[in-house]
């Protein structure tokens, strides 16, 4: 599935409903460098290690080829004390010869706050585990089996008092161990190291291509997850003239020189810049 990925730097349309609670949005559309820029406006940029920049049908992305491929975020308290979250990624695994990370708040251990990974215990699955002040969900596994070279979009969600849920390509996976039993409490991530695609401990880095990674401090609903699967970059577009002004001509500002539209140029190019 191909989409129009915003140019760099992207601008978030904060009025878009899916932008509510978005605290990290990585599009991997930077032209170069080792920084993954957070397009949410919250400043949770990441440091890229052992991943190279690539282009594909989905636009710019990153590829990891070692067990220590990762993106470490510049912040450790973004979900501390929280009662809900959503982590959503789009990836194309090259190989699942070992557990491969998607999102972690620390190491790959049962007592850590959030674990989200591709599991390699016998039959491959997508897996998740959450620990809160009230207890643990334990590890749960999808019925979906990820395959080498097959792109997949997956999301892990939780709200206090409700189950942990996993979505695959916009649809909730309920044929395996998900949803978990309901779990209350709050997240304790004080002192945690947040990483996309690898835990804090050595190994389990992602082997394959990654196209985008989003994190919310709220639990998205099934309709929102489905909407984002079909159009993941909708939060980075702005209304065009006809939509914004009811089909009429756009307003203009009179000046001593040529007329200048009062709508920013970035409205016309999906929040990105024209190159």
C-alpha positions as CSV (number, residue, x, y, z in Angstrom):
1,X,0.0,0.0,0.0
2,X,1.5,3.3,-1.0
3,X,0.7,6.7,0.5
4,X,1.8,10.3,0.1
5,X,4.4,10.8,2.9
6,X,4.8,14.5,3.9
7,X,8.0,16.2,3.0
8,X,10.6,17.2,5.6
9,X,10.0,18.9,7.9
10,X,6.3,17.9,8.3
11,X,3.7,20.1,10.1
12,X,1.1,18.4,12.2
13,X,-2.5,19.6,11.8
14,X,-3.3,19.9,15.5
15,X,-7.0,20.3,14.7
16,X,-7.2,16.9,13.2
17,X,-8.9,14.4,15.6
18,X,-6.2,11.8,15.3
19,X,-3.6,14.4,16.5
20,X,-5.2,14.5,20.0
21,X,-2.7,13.0,22.5
22,X,0.0,12.4,19.9
23,X,3.3,12.7,21.6
24,X,5.7,11.1,19.1
25,X,5.4,10.9,15.3
26,X,8.4,9.6,13.4
27,X,8.1,9.7,9.6
28,X,11.8,8.9,8.9
29,X,11.7,11.4,6.1
30,X,14.8,13.4,7.0
31,X,17.2,13.6,4.1
32,X,20.2,12.5,6.1
33,X,21.8,12.3,9.6
34,X,21.3,10.2,12.7
35,X,18.4,12.0,14.1
36,X,14.8,10.8,13.8
37,X,12.7,14.0,14.1
38,X,9.5,13.9,16.1
39,X,6.8,15.6,14.0
40,X,4.3,15.7,16.8
41,X,5.7,19.0,18.1
42,X,6.5,17.4,21.5
43,X,10.2,17.3,20.9
44,X,10.7,13.6,21.5
45,X,13.3,13.2,18.8
46,X,15.3,10.0,18.5
47,X,18.9,8.9,17.9
48,X,19.3,6.4,15.1
49,X,21.8,3.6,15.7
50,X,22.7,0.8,13.3
51,X,20.0,1.8,10.8
52,X,20.4,3.1,7.3
53,X,18.2,5.5,5.3
54,X,16.3,3.9,2.4
55,X,13.5,4.8,-0.1
56,X,10.7,2.6,-1.2
57,X,7.1,2.7,-2.4
58,X,6.1,4.3,0.9
59,X,8.7,7.1,0.5
60,X,11.7,7.5,2.9
61,X,12.3,4.9,5.7
62,X,15.0,3.2,7.7
63,X,16.4,-0.3,7.5
64,X,18.1,-2.2,10.4
65,X,20.2,-5.2,9.7
66,X,21.8,-5.9,13.1
67,X,20.5,-7.1,16.5
68,X,21.3,-3.6,17.9
69,X,19.3,-1.5,15.4
70,X,17.3,1.1,17.4
71,X,16.0,4.6,17.8
72,X,16.3,5.9,21.4
73,X,14.0,8.8,22.3
74,X,15.0,12.0,24.0
75,X,12.8,11.6,27.1
76,X,12.0,9.1,29.8
77,X,8.8,10.4,31.5
78,X,6.4,10.8,28.6
79,X,4.1,8.0,29.8
80,X,5.0,8.0,33.5
81,X,1.9,7.8,35.7
82,X,-0.2,7.4,32.6
83,X,-3.4,5.4,32.4
84,X,-3.5,4.7,28.6
85,X,-1.4,4.7,25.5
86,X,-1.2,3.6,21.8
87,X,2.0,2.6,20.0
88,X,1.6,2.1,16.2
89,X,4.3,1.1,13.7
90,X,4.5,0.2,10.0
91,X,7.3,-2.3,9.2
92,X,8.6,-4.8,6.7
93,X,10.6,-7.5,8.5
94,X,13.5,-9.0,6.5
95,X,13.9,-11.9,8.9
96,X,12.5,-13.1,12.2
97,X,15.2,-15.5,13.3
98,X,14.9,-14.0,16.8
99,X,12.6,-11.7,18.8
100,X,12.6,-8.3,17.0
101,X,11.6,-5.1,18.9
102,X,8.9,-2.7,17.9
103,X,8.5,-0.4,21.0
104,X,10.0,-0.7,24.5
105,X,10.1,1.4,27.7
106,X,13.1,-0.6,29.0
107,X,14.5,-4.1,28.6
108,X,12.9,-7.3,27.3
109,X,11.8,-8.6,30.7
110,X,8.5,-9.5,32.2
111,X,8.7,-6.8,34.9
112,X,9.2,-3.8,32.5
113,X,6.3,-1.4,31.8
114,X,5.7,-1.9,28.0
115,X,7.0,-4.5,25.6
116,X,5.9,-4.7,22.0
117,X,7.8,-7.0,19.7
118,X,7.8,-9.6,16.9
119,X,8.1,-12.9,18.7
120,X,10.2,-15.9,17.5
121,X,9.1,-18.7,19.9
122,X,8.3,-21.5,17.5
123,X,5.7,-19.9,15.3
124,X,6.2,-16.2,14.8
125,X,3.7,-13.8,16.2
126,X,3.3,-10.1,17.3
127,X,3.4,-9.9,21.0
128,X,2.8,-7.4,23.8
129,X,3.1,-7.1,27.6
130,X,2.2,-4.4,30.0
131,X,3.0,-3.9,33.7
132,X,1.2,-1.3,35.9
133,X,0.9,-0.5,39.5
134,X,-2.0,-3.0,39.7
135,X,-0.2,-6.0,38.0
136,X,0.6,-7.4,34.6
137,X,-1.2,-8.5,31.5
138,X,1.5,-11.2,31.0
139,X,2.7,-11.8,27.4
140,X,0.0,-12.2,24.8
141,X,0.4,-13.2,21.1
142,X,-1.5,-12.5,17.9
143,X,-2.9,-15.2,15.6
144,X,-1.3,-13.2,12.8
145,X,2.0,-14.7,11.7
146,X,4.5,-12.0,10.3
147,X,6.5,-13.0,7.3
148,X,9.8,-11.9,5.8
149,X,9.3,-9.2,3.2
150,X,5.6,-8.7,4.0
151,X,4.7,-5.2,5.2
152,X,2.5,-5.0,8.3
153,X,1.0,-2.1,10.3
154,X,0.4,-3.0,13.9
155,X,-0.7,-1.2,17.0
156,X,-0.7,-2.0,20.8
157,X,-3.3,-0.2,22.9
158,X,-4.3,-0.1,26.6
159,X,-6.5,2.0,28.9
160,X,-6.6,1.5,32.7
161,X,-9.4,-1.0,33.6
162,X,-9.5,-2.4,30.1
163,X,-7.7,-5.1,28.2
164,X,-4.4,-4.7,26.2
165,X,-5.4,-5.0,22.5
166,X,-3.4,-5.5,19.4
167,X,-4.4,-4.5,15.8
168,X,-3.0,-5.9,12.6
169,X,-3.5,-3.9,9.3
170,X,-6.3,-1.9,10.9
171,X,-8.2,-4.8,12.4
172,X,-8.2,-6.0,16.0
173,X,-6.5,-9.4,16.3
174,X,-8.7,-11.6,18.6
175,X,-7.8,-15.1,17.3
176,X,-4.7,-15.6,19.5
177,X,-4.1,-14.4,23.1
178,X,-5.4,-10.9,22.6
179,X,-7.2,-9.1,24.0
180,X,-5.7,-9.6,27.4
181,X,-7.6,-9.7,30.7
182,X,-8.5,-6.2,31.9
183,X,-5.8,-4.4,33.8
184,X,-6.0,-1.3,35.9
185,X,-3.4,0.9,37.6
186,X,-0.9,3.4,36.2
187,X,2.3,3.1,34.2
188,X,5.6,3.6,36.1
189,X,8.3,4.6,33.5
190,X,10.4,6.8,35.8
191,X,14.0,6.1,34.8
192,X,12.9,4.2,31.7
193,X,14.7,4.4,28.3
194,X,12.2,4.6,25.5
195,X,13.2,2.9,22.3
196,X,11.6,2.1,19.0
197,X,12.6,-1.2,17.5
198,X,14.9,-2.5,20.3
199,X,14.8,-3.0,24.1
200,X,17.3,-1.3,26.3
201,X,19.1,-4.7,26.7
202,X,21.4,-5.9,24.0
203,X,20.0,-7.7,21.0
204,X,16.5,-8.0,19.6
205,X,16.9,-5.0,17.3
206,X,14.7,-4.8,14.3
207,X,15.9,-6.6,11.1
208,X,14.0,-5.0,8.2
209,X,12.5,-1.8,7.0
210,X,10.5,0.7,9.1
211,X,8.2,3.3,7.6
212,X,6.7,5.2,10.4
213,X,6.2,5.0,14.2
214,X,3.5,6.9,16.2
215,X,2.9,7.1,20.0
216,X,-0.2,8.5,21.7
217,X,-0.8,9.2,25.4
218,X,-4.3,7.9,24.9
219,X,-6.0,4.7,23.9
220,X,-7.2,4.9,20.3
221,X,-10.4,3.2,19.3
222,X,-10.9,0.6,16.6
223,X,-12.3,3.1,14.1
224,X,-9.3,5.4,14.6
225,X,-6.8,2.5,14.1
226,X,-8.6,1.4,10.9
227,X,-8.6,5.0,9.6
228,X,-4.9,5.4,10.2
229,X,-4.1,2.1,8.5
230,X,-5.8,3.3,5.4
231,X,-4.4,6.9,5.6
232,X,-1.5,7.2,8.1
233,X,-0.5,10.7,7.1
234,X,-3.9,12.4,7.3
235,X,-2.8,14.3,10.4
236,X,-0.2,16.1,8.4
237,X,-2.5,17.5,5.8
238,X,-4.4,20.8,5.9
239,X,-7.8,21.7,4.3
240,X,-7.6,22.9,0.8
241,X,-9.2,26.1,-0.3
242,X,-12.6,24.6,-1.3
243,X,-12.9,22.6,1.9
244,X,-11.8,25.5,4.2
245,X,-13.9,28.2,2.6
246,X,-17.1,26.3,1.6
247,X,-16.4,26.1,-2.1
248,X,-15.8,29.8,-2.6
249,X,-12.7,31.7,-3.6
250,X,-10.0,31.9,-0.9
251,X,-9.7,35.2,0.9
252,X,-6.9,37.5,-0.1
253,X,-5.1,40.3,1.7
254,X,-4.9,43.6,-0.2
255,X,-1.4,45.0,-0.4
256,X,0.4,47.7,-2.4
257,X,1.8,44.9,-4.6
258,X,0.4,41.6,-5.8
259,X,-2.5,40.0,-3.9
260,X,-1.3,37.5,-1.4
261,X,-3.3,34.5,-0.2
262,X,-3.9,34.5,3.5
263,X,-3.6,30.7,3.7
264,X,-0.1,29.4,4.3
265,X,1.7,27.6,1.4
266,X,2.1,24.5,3.5
267,X,-1.7,24.1,3.4
268,X,-1.3,23.2,-0.3
269,X,1.4,20.6,0.1
270,X,0.2,18.4,2.9
271,X,2.1,20.1,5.6
272,X,5.5,19.5,4.1
273,X,7.8,21.7,2.0
274,X,8.1,21.7,-1.7
275,X,11.5,20.6,-2.9
